[in-house]
Amino acid sequence: MDTDEGVLCVKFIIQLFYRFITACLHINDWDCLVFTFIFGVVL
């Protein structure tokens, strides 16, 4: 894997996470946040 590809992959994952978290906060769903956090730790 190229370095550029790795950076793009990481940026994509962070962006995905950010969208998940903002969506969770918007609906004020803590289960959603906990799930996202656990998913992040596992990943």
HTML snippet that shows the backbone in 3Dmol.js (N, CA, C, O; Angstrom):
<script src="https://3Dmol.org/build/3Dmol-min.js"></script>
<div id="view" style="width:600px;height:400px;position:relative"></div>
<script>
const pdb = `
ATOM      1  N   MET A   1       0.840  -1.210   0.000  1.00  0.00           N
ATOM      2  CA  MET A   1       0.000   0.000   0.000  1.00  0.00           C
ATOM      3  C   MET A   1       0.871   1.255   0.000  1.00  0.00           C
ATOM      4  O   MET A   1       1.816   1.372   0.781  1.00  0.00           O
ATOM      5  N   ASP A   2       0.540   2.175  -0.877  1.00  0.00           N
ATOM      6  CA  ASP A   2       1.271   3.440  -0.932  1.00  0.00           C
ATOM      7  C   ASP A   2       0.967   4.285   0.300  1.00  0.00           C
ATOM      8  O   ASP A   2      -0.068   4.118   0.945  1.00  0.00           O
ATOM      9  N   THR A   3       1.878   5.188   0.611  1.00  0.00           N
ATOM     10  CA  THR A   3       1.678   6.065   1.767  1.00  0.00           C
ATOM     11  C   THR A   3       0.449   6.941   1.550  1.00  0.00           C
ATOM     12  O   THR A   3      -0.341   7.156   2.469  1.00  0.00           O
ATOM     13  N   ASP A   4       0.293   7.447   0.322  1.00  0.00           N
ATOM     14  CA  ASP A   4      -0.859   8.294  -0.008  1.00  0.00           C
ATOM     15  C   ASP A   4      -2.166   7.540   0.204  1.00  0.00           C
ATOM     16  O   ASP A   4      -3.129   8.088   0.739  1.00  0.00           O
ATOM     17  N   GLU A   5      -2.190   6.275  -0.221  1.00  0.00           N
ATOM     18  CA  GLU A   5      -3.387   5.449  -0.052  1.00  0.00           C
ATOM     19  C   GLU A   5      -3.719   5.283   1.418  1.00  0.00           C
ATOM     20  O   GLU A   5      -4.882   5.366   1.812  1.00  0.00           O
ATOM     21  N   GLY A   6      -2.699   5.049   2.228  1.00  0.00           N
ATOM     22  CA  GLY A   6      -2.887   4.889   3.669  1.00  0.00           C
ATOM     23  C   GLY A   6      -3.464   6.144   4.297  1.00  0.00           C
ATOM     24  O   GLY A   6      -4.376   6.076   5.121  1.00  0.00           O
ATOM     25  N   VAL A   7      -2.924   7.293   3.900  1.00  0.00           N
ATOM     26  CA  VAL A   7      -3.400   8.577   4.430  1.00  0.00           C
ATOM     27  C   VAL A   7      -4.852   8.806   4.028  1.00  0.00           C
ATOM     28  O   VAL A   7      -5.661   9.238   4.848  1.00  0.00           O
ATOM     29  N   LEU A   8      -5.187   8.522   2.778  1.00  0.00           N
ATOM     30  CA  LEU A   8      -6.560   8.688   2.299  1.00  0.00           C
ATOM     31  C   LEU A   8      -7.507   7.779   3.063  1.00  0.00           C
ATOM     32  O   LEU A   8      -8.613   8.184   3.418  1.00  0.00           O
ATOM     33  N   CYS A   9      -7.076   6.559   3.315  1.00  0.00           N
ATOM     34  CA  CYS A   9      -7.883   5.588   4.052  1.00  0.00           C
ATOM     35  C   CYS A   9      -8.167   6.094   5.462  1.00  0.00           C
ATOM     36  O   CYS A   9      -9.306   6.046   5.927  1.00  0.00           O
ATOM     37  N   VAL A  10      -7.131   6.576   6.137  1.00  0.00           N
ATOM     38  CA  VAL A  10      -7.279   7.096   7.501  1.00  0.00           C
ATOM     39  C   VAL A  10      -8.204   8.311   7.510  1.00  0.00           C
ATOM     40  O   VAL A  10      -9.074   8.428   8.373  1.00  0.00           O
ATOM     41  N   LYS A  11      -8.012   9.207   6.553  1.00  0.00           N
ATOM     42  CA  LYS A  11      -8.860  10.404   6.465  1.00  0.00           C
ATOM     43  C   LYS A  11     -10.315  10.011   6.245  1.00  0.00           C
ATOM     44  O   LYS A  11     -11.222  10.602   6.830  1.00  0.00           O
ATOM     45  N   PHE A  12     -10.532   9.006   5.396  1.00  0.00           N
ATOM     46  CA  PHE A  12     -11.883   8.534   5.105  1.00  0.00           C
ATOM     47  C   PHE A  12     -12.543   7.982   6.361  1.00  0.00           C
ATOM     48  O   PHE A  12     -13.703   8.282   6.641  1.00  0.00           O
ATOM     49  N   ILE A  13     -11.796   7.166   7.126  1.00  0.00           N
ATOM     50  CA  ILE A  13     -12.316   6.568   8.363  1.00  0.00           C
ATOM     51  C   ILE A  13     -12.643   7.653   9.383  1.00  0.00           C
ATOM     52  O   ILE A  13     -13.688   7.600  10.032  1.00  0.00           O
ATOM     53  N   ILE A  14     -11.754   8.638   9.528  1.00  0.00           N
ATOM     54  CA  ILE A  14     -11.981   9.735  10.476  1.00  0.00           C
ATOM     55  C   ILE A  14     -13.224  10.529  10.073  1.00  0.00           C
ATOM     56  O   ILE A  14     -14.035  10.898  10.923  1.00  0.00           O
ATOM     57  N   GLN A  15     -13.366  10.789   8.772  1.00  0.00           N
ATOM     58  CA  GLN A  15     -14.523  11.530   8.271  1.00  0.00           C
ATOM     59  C   GLN A  15     -15.812  10.759   8.553  1.00  0.00           C
ATOM     60  O   GLN A  15     -16.823  11.340   8.949  1.00  0.00           O
ATOM     61  N   LEU A  16     -15.761   9.438   8.342  1.00  0.00           N
ATOM     62  CA  LEU A  16     -16.906   8.570   8.601  1.00  0.00           C
ATOM     63  C   LEU A  16     -17.274   8.624  10.077  1.00  0.00           C
ATOM     64  O   LEU A  16     -18.443   8.754  10.439  1.00  0.00           O
ATOM     65  N   PHE A  17     -16.245   8.521  10.923  1.00  0.00           N
ATOM     66  CA  PHE A  17     -16.435   8.593  12.375  1.00  0.00           C
ATOM     67  C   PHE A  17     -17.060   9.915  12.773  1.00  0.00           C
ATOM     68  O   PHE A  17     -18.005   9.953  13.561  1.00  0.00           O
ATOM     69  N   TYR A  18     -16.530  11.001  12.226  1.00  0.00           N
ATOM     70  CA  TYR A  18     -17.012  12.340  12.539  1.00  0.00           C
ATOM     71  C   TYR A  18     -18.495  12.471  12.195  1.00  0.00           C
ATOM     72  O   TYR A  18     -19.266  13.053  12.957  1.00  0.00           O
ATOM     73  N   ARG A  19     -18.885  11.928  11.047  1.00  0.00           N
ATOM     74  CA  ARG A  19     -20.291  11.972  10.627  1.00  0.00           C
ATOM     75  C   ARG A  19     -21.156  11.172  11.577  1.00  0.00           C
ATOM     76  O   ARG A  19     -22.248  11.601  11.949  1.00  0.00           O
ATOM     77  N   PHE A  20     -20.661   9.996  11.972  1.00  0.00           N
ATOM     78  CA  PHE A  20     -21.394   9.153  12.922  1.00  0.00           C
ATOM     79  C   PHE A  20     -21.618   9.902  14.230  1.00  0.00           C
ATOM     80  O   PHE A  20     -22.734   9.946  14.748  1.00  0.00           O
ATOM     81  N   ILE A  21     -20.545  10.493  14.760  1.00  0.00           N
ATOM     82  CA  ILE A  21     -20.605  11.175  16.054  1.00  0.00           C
ATOM     83  C   ILE A  21     -21.523  12.392  15.998  1.00  0.00           C
ATOM     84  O   ILE A  21     -22.323  12.604  16.910  1.00  0.00           O
ATOM     85  N   THR A  22     -21.419  13.196  14.936  1.00  0.00           N
ATOM     86  CA  THR A  22     -22.284  14.373  14.826  1.00  0.00           C
ATOM     87  C   THR A  22     -23.741  13.951  14.685  1.00  0.00           C
ATOM     88  O   THR A  22     -24.629  14.603  15.235  1.00  0.00           O
ATOM     89  N   ALA A  23     -23.997  12.866  13.953  1.00  0.00           N
ATOM     90  CA  ALA A  23     -25.360  12.346  13.811  1.00  0.00           C
ATOM     91  C   ALA A  23     -25.879  11.877  15.169  1.00  0.00           C
ATOM     92  O   ALA A  23     -27.026  12.148  15.524  1.00  0.00           O
ATOM     93  N   CYS A  24     -25.039  11.177  15.925  1.00  0.00           N
ATOM     94  CA  CYS A  24     -25.407  10.683  17.254  1.00  0.00           C
ATOM     95  C   CYS A  24     -25.722  11.836  18.192  1.00  0.00           C
ATOM     96  O   CYS A  24     -26.713  11.795  18.922  1.00  0.00           O
ATOM     97  N   LEU A  25     -24.886  12.862  18.176  1.00  0.00           N
ATOM     98  CA  LEU A  25     -25.095  14.020  19.045  1.00  0.00           C
ATOM     99  C   LEU A  25     -26.361  14.770  18.648  1.00  0.00           C
ATOM    100  O   LEU A  25     -27.079  15.299  19.496  1.00  0.00           O
ATOM    101  N   HIS A  26     -26.619  14.807  17.352  1.00  0.00           N
ATOM    102  CA  HIS A  26     -27.788  15.519  16.846  1.00  0.00           C
ATOM    103  C   HIS A  26     -29.086  14.899  17.369  1.00  0.00           C
ATOM    104  O   HIS A  26     -30.030  15.610  17.712  1.00  0.00           O
ATOM    105  N   ILE A  27     -29.120  13.561  17.425  1.00  0.00           N
ATOM    106  CA  ILE A  27     -30.319  12.878  17.945  1.00  0.00           C
ATOM    107  C   ILE A  27     -30.169  12.555  19.428  1.00  0.00           C
ATOM    108  O   ILE A  27     -31.058  11.968  20.045  1.00  0.00           O
ATOM    109  N   ASN A  28     -29.007  12.956  19.996  1.00  0.00           N
ATOM    110  CA  ASN A  28     -28.748  12.766  21.428  1.00  0.00           C
ATOM    111  C   ASN A  28     -28.862  11.298  21.842  1.00  0.00           C
ATOM    112  O   ASN A  28     -29.493  10.970  22.846  1.00  0.00           O
ATOM    113  N   ASP A  29     -28.242  10.425  21.051  1.00  0.00           N
ATOM    114  CA  ASP A  29     -28.310   8.985  21.306  1.00  0.00           C
ATOM    115  C   ASP A  29     -26.977   8.500  21.878  1.00  0.00           C
ATOM    116  O   ASP A  29     -25.984   8.403  21.157  1.00  0.00           O
ATOM    117  N   TRP A  30     -26.962   8.199  23.173  1.00  0.00           N
ATOM    118  CA  TRP A  30     -25.710   7.788  23.829  1.00  0.00           C
ATOM    119  C   TRP A  30     -25.300   6.372  23.451  1.00  0.00           C
ATOM    120  O   TRP A  30     -24.109   6.075  23.367  1.00  0.00           O
ATOM    121  N   ASP A  31     -26.288   5.484  23.220  1.00  0.00           N
ATOM    122  CA  ASP A  31     -25.970   4.115  22.789  1.00  0.00           C
ATOM    123  C   ASP A  31     -25.184   4.163  21.484  1.00  0.00           C
ATOM    124  O   ASP A  31     -24.238   3.403  21.278  1.00  0.00           O
ATOM    125  N   CYS A  32     -25.596   5.067  20.619  1.00  0.00           N
ATOM    126  CA  CYS A  32     -24.942   5.252  19.327  1.00  0.00           C
ATOM    127  C   CYS A  32     -23.494   5.696  19.518  1.00  0.00           C
ATOM    128  O   CYS A  32     -22.591   5.191  18.850  1.00  0.00           O
ATOM    129  N   LEU A  33     -23.274   6.647  20.436  1.00  0.00           N
ATOM    130  CA  LEU A  33     -21.922   7.136  20.715  1.00  0.00           C
ATOM    131  C   LEU A  33     -21.043   6.034  21.294  1.00  0.00           C
ATOM    132  O   LEU A  33     -19.886   5.875  20.903  1.00  0.00           O
ATOM    133  N   VAL A  34     -21.611   5.274  22.232  1.00  0.00           N
ATOM    134  CA  VAL A  34     -20.860   4.179  22.856  1.00  0.00           C
ATOM    135  C   VAL A  34     -20.482   3.144  21.802  1.00  0.00           C
ATOM    136  O   VAL A  34     -19.351   2.658  21.778  1.00  0.00           O
ATOM    137  N   PHE A  35     -21.427   2.810  20.936  1.00  0.00           N
ATOM    138  CA  PHE A  35     -21.170   1.855  19.862  1.00  0.00           C
ATOM    139  C   PHE A  35     -20.048   2.352  18.952  1.00  0.00           C
ATOM    140  O   PHE A  35     -19.145   1.595  18.594  1.00  0.00           O
ATOM    141  N   THR A  36     -20.116   3.625  18.586  1.00  0.00           N
ATOM    142  CA  THR A  36     -19.095   4.219  17.719  1.00  0.00           C
ATOM    143  C   THR A  36     -17.722   4.168  18.385  1.00  0.00           C
ATOM    144  O   THR A  36     -16.717   3.869  17.739  1.00  0.00           O
ATOM    145  N   PHE A  37     -17.691   4.467  19.691  1.00  0.00           N
ATOM    146  CA  PHE A  37     -16.440   4.446  20.447  1.00  0.00           C
ATOM    147  C   PHE A  37     -15.859   3.037  20.486  1.00  0.00           C
ATOM    148  O   PHE A  37     -14.672   2.845  20.225  1.00  0.00           O
ATOM    149  N   ILE A  38     -16.699   2.046  20.813  1.00  0.00           N
ATOM    150  CA  ILE A  38     -16.255   0.650  20.875  1.00  0.00           C
ATOM    151  C   ILE A  38     -15.760   0.199  19.503  1.00  0.00           C
ATOM    152  O   ILE A  38     -14.724  -0.456  19.391  1.00  0.00           O
ATOM    153  N   PHE A  39     -16.513   0.557  18.458  1.00  0.00           N
ATOM    154  CA  PHE A  39     -16.131   0.215  17.088  1.00  0.00           C
ATOM    155  C   PHE A  39     -14.756   0.803  16.758  1.00  0.00           C
ATOM    156  O   PHE A  39     -13.929   0.156  16.116  1.00  0.00           O
ATOM    157  N   GLY A  40     -14.527   2.043  17.210  1.00  0.00           N
ATOM    158  CA  GLY A  40     -13.247   2.714  16.978  1.00  0.00           C
ATOM    159  C   GLY A  40     -12.101   2.023  17.690  1.00  0.00           C
ATOM    160  O   GLY A  40     -11.004   1.898  17.145  1.00  0.00           O
ATOM    161  N   VAL A  41     -12.359   1.574  18.915  1.00  0.00           N
ATOM    162  CA  VAL A  41     -11.327   0.879  19.698  1.00  0.00           C
ATOM    163  C   VAL A  41     -10.988  -0.460  19.044  1.00  0.00           C
ATOM    164  O   VAL A  41      -9.820  -0.835  18.935  1.00  0.00           O
ATOM    165  N   VAL A  42     -12.028  -1.171  18.613  1.00  0.00           N
ATOM    166  CA  VAL A  42     -11.825  -2.469  17.955  1.00  0.00           C
ATOM    167  C   VAL A  42     -11.052  -2.289  16.658  1.00  0.00           C
ATOM    168  O   VAL A  42     -10.167  -3.081  16.335  1.00  0.00           O
ATOM    169  N   LEU A  43     -11.400  -1.229  15.912  1.00  0.00           N
ATOM    170  CA  LEU A  43     -10.750  -0.956  14.637  1.00  0.00           C
ATOM    171  C   LEU A  43      -9.306  -0.529  14.895  1.00  0.00           C
ATOM    172  O   LEU A  43      -8.567  -0.248  13.951  1.00  0.00           O
TER     173      LEU A  43
END
`;
const viewer = $3Dmol.createViewer("view");
viewer.addModel(pdb, "pdb");
viewer.setStyle({}, {cartoon: {color: "spectrum"}});
viewer.zoomTo();
viewer.render();
</script>
